[in-house]
Each structure stands twice: as structure tokens, then as C-alpha cells.
């Protein structure tokens, strides 16, 4: 079996228009959700390479080693832990911003050195149904060690 090359991290990947102030928006997001936000040029090349099939034109890593642990406490879809509620609402707000297009959230519990060993869930959800998508990363949803959620304004 392959070894784990990175774990416990999150990514936002999206397309945007040139008028956006995305770094500011993501910095605000990081501050309200206790993430350290790294722009694409600061993300380890190994991570970008490993996830390249899910990445859009702009990517940020949201570092918080504890965040995915919140999903371990999420047993029922209707009883969302407060940190995930806050995260979900902030993501919905980002999706409403006219400069963001095709936001993809990538939640990585762990990533193996051999991509074929990863159990990856990819789902497309309307931004208003984000919690349905995020539930796939919960212990009960248990959809894989990497969960990729493509959020759309219209499905």
C-alpha cells in the first residue's frame, strides 16, 4: 500500500473574472473560519500535482489541521456541527459573489502517494445544498478520503 503524502487540509478552486478582489475575500473567509489561506503559488507542488484533475484556474489551500475533525462529530444530516455550519454559510456567500464561477471544494483527510489508492468522491451540488455535499465528508457519509464538491449556482 502507498504511503500518505499529505493530510487534513482543504482547497478552494474556481474560475473568476479579472475585476474580482479574491485575495481579500478569501482572507476574510480565513479569518472568520480560522484557516490560514495560502494562494496557489504557496501550495506545495506535490499537492497541486496530486489534485490537478479537480483544480480550476485559481486555487487556494485552507489550512486548519482540526477542521476535518468536525466531520467526525456529524452523524445526522440535519444536525450539522457549528463550525461546519459557519463554513457552509461562508462558502454560500462566496458563491453568491458575481466574480466567482464554478467553485470546487476539495476536502482531504489524507492523500496516498499512488493516486489510484485514494478513494475519491466527486459530486456536483447547487450552492444552496452545500450541507448535503459536505455530509459526504462526515464519518456517516464516509464517501472517501478525498471529497470533491463542485458547487454551482444553477443545476
C-alpha positions as CSV (number, residue, x, y, z in Angstrom):
1,X,0.0,0.0,0.0
2,X,1.2,3.5,-0.8
3,X,2.2,6.0,1.9
4,X,0.3,9.1,2.9
5,X,1.9,12.2,1.4
6,X,-0.3,14.9,3.0
7,X,-3.5,15.1,5.1
8,X,-6.0,17.2,6.9
9,X,-6.3,20.1,4.5
10,X,-8.9,21.8,2.3
11,X,-8.8,23.6,-1.0
12,X,-10.9,26.1,-2.9
13,X,-10.5,26.1,-6.6
14,X,-12.5,28.3,-9.0
15,X,-12.6,30.4,-12.1
16,X,-13.1,34.2,-11.7
17,X,-13.2,37.4,-13.7
18,X,-10.5,39.9,-13.7
19,X,-12.4,42.5,-11.7
20,X,-12.5,40.4,-8.5
21,X,-10.7,41.1,-5.3
22,X,-10.5,37.4,-4.5
23,X,-7.4,37.5,-2.2
24,X,-9.3,40.0,0.0
25,X,-12.5,37.8,0.0
26,X,-10.5,34.7,0.9
27,X,-8.6,36.4,3.6
28,X,-11.8,37.5,5.2
29,X,-13.0,33.9,4.9
30,X,-9.9,32.6,6.5
31,X,-10.3,35.0,9.4
32,X,-13.9,34.1,10.1
33,X,-13.2,30.4,9.9
34,X,-9.8,30.1,11.5
35,X,-8.0,29.0,8.3
36,X,-4.6,30.0,7.1
37,X,-5.3,30.8,3.4
38,X,-2.4,30.0,1.0
39,X,-2.6,31.3,-2.6
40,X,-1.7,28.8,-5.3
41,X,1.9,29.8,-5.6
42,X,2.5,29.0,-2.0
43,X,0.9,25.5,-2.1
44,X,3.3,22.6,-2.2
45,X,3.8,21.4,-5.8
46,X,3.1,17.8,-4.7
47,X,-0.4,18.7,-3.5
48,X,-1.2,20.6,-6.7
49,X,0.1,17.7,-8.8
50,X,-1.9,15.1,-6.8
51,X,-5.2,17.1,-7.1
52,X,-4.7,18.5,-10.6
53,X,-7.7,16.7,-12.2
54,X,-10.0,18.7,-9.8
55,X,-8.4,22.1,-10.0
56,X,-9.7,25.1,-11.8
57,X,-7.8,28.2,-12.8
58,X,-7.4,29.7,-9.3
59,X,-6.7,27.6,-6.2
60,X,-6.2,28.4,-2.5
61,X,-5.3,26.0,0.3
62,X,-7.2,26.5,3.5
63,X,-5.0,25.1,6.3
64,X,-6.6,24.1,9.6
65,X,-5.5,20.7,10.8
66,X,-8.5,20.5,13.2
67,X,-11.3,21.3,10.7
68,X,-11.9,17.9,9.2
69,X,-12.2,16.5,12.8
70,X,-15.6,18.4,12.9
71,X,-16.9,15.9,10.3
72,X,-16.2,13.1,12.8
73,X,-18.9,14.5,15.0
74,X,-21.5,14.8,12.2
75,X,-23.7,11.7,12.5
76,X,-27.1,13.0,11.1
77,X,-27.5,15.2,8.1
78,X,-29.9,17.6,10.0
79,X,-27.6,18.0,13.0
80,X,-24.6,19.9,11.5
81,X,-21.8,20.9,13.8
82,X,-21.5,24.6,14.3
83,X,-18.0,25.0,12.7
84,X,-19.3,23.3,9.5
85,X,-22.5,25.5,9.6
86,X,-20.2,28.6,9.7
87,X,-18.0,27.2,6.9
88,X,-21.0,26.3,4.7
89,X,-22.7,29.7,5.1
90,X,-19.4,31.5,4.2
91,X,-19.0,29.2,1.1
92,X,-22.6,30.0,0.1
93,X,-21.7,33.7,0.4
94,X,-18.6,33.3,-1.8
95,X,-20.7,31.5,-4.4
96,X,-23.1,34.5,-4.5
97,X,-20.3,36.8,-5.4
98,X,-20.6,37.5,-9.1
99,X,-16.8,37.2,-9.6
100,X,-16.7,33.5,-8.6
101,X,-17.5,30.8,-11.1
102,X,-17.6,27.1,-10.6
103,X,-16.3,26.9,-7.0
104,X,-14.8,23.5,-6.2
105,X,-14.2,22.5,-2.6
106,X,-11.6,19.7,-2.0
107,X,-11.5,18.1,1.5
108,X,-8.5,15.9,2.0
109,X,-8.5,13.6,5.0
110,X,-5.3,12.0,3.6
111,X,-3.8,11.5,0.1
112,X,-1.8,8.5,-0.9
113,X,1.4,8.7,-2.9
114,X,-0.3,6.5,-5.5
115,X,-3.4,8.3,-6.8
116,X,-5.2,5.0,-7.6
117,X,-5.2,4.1,-3.9
118,X,-7.2,7.2,-3.0
119,X,-11.0,6.7,-2.5
120,X,-12.3,9.9,-4.1
121,X,-15.9,11.1,-4.1
122,X,-16.8,13.8,-6.6
123,X,-20.3,15.4,-6.5
124,X,-22.0,18.4,-8.1
125,X,-24.3,20.4,-5.9
126,X,-26.3,23.6,-6.0
127,X,-24.7,26.1,-3.6
128,X,-27.9,26.1,-1.5
129,X,-27.5,22.4,-1.0
130,X,-23.9,22.7,0.3
131,X,-24.6,20.7,3.5
132,X,-25.8,17.8,1.5
133,X,-22.5,17.8,-0.3
134,X,-20.4,18.4,2.8
135,X,-22.1,15.5,4.6
136,X,-20.2,13.1,2.2
137,X,-17.1,14.0,4.2
138,X,-18.7,13.0,7.5
139,X,-18.0,9.7,9.2
140,X,-21.5,8.6,8.5
141,X,-21.4,9.8,4.9
142,X,-18.0,8.2,4.6
143,X,-17.6,8.8,0.8
144,X,-13.8,8.7,0.7
145,X,-10.5,10.0,1.9
146,X,-10.8,12.9,-0.7
147,X,-14.2,14.6,-1.2
148,X,-14.6,16.9,-4.1
149,X,-17.7,19.2,-4.2
150,X,-18.4,21.2,-7.3
151,X,-20.8,24.0,-6.3
152,X,-22.9,25.6,-9.0
153,X,-25.3,28.4,-8.9
154,X,-27.6,26.5,-11.3
155,X,-28.0,22.8,-11.7
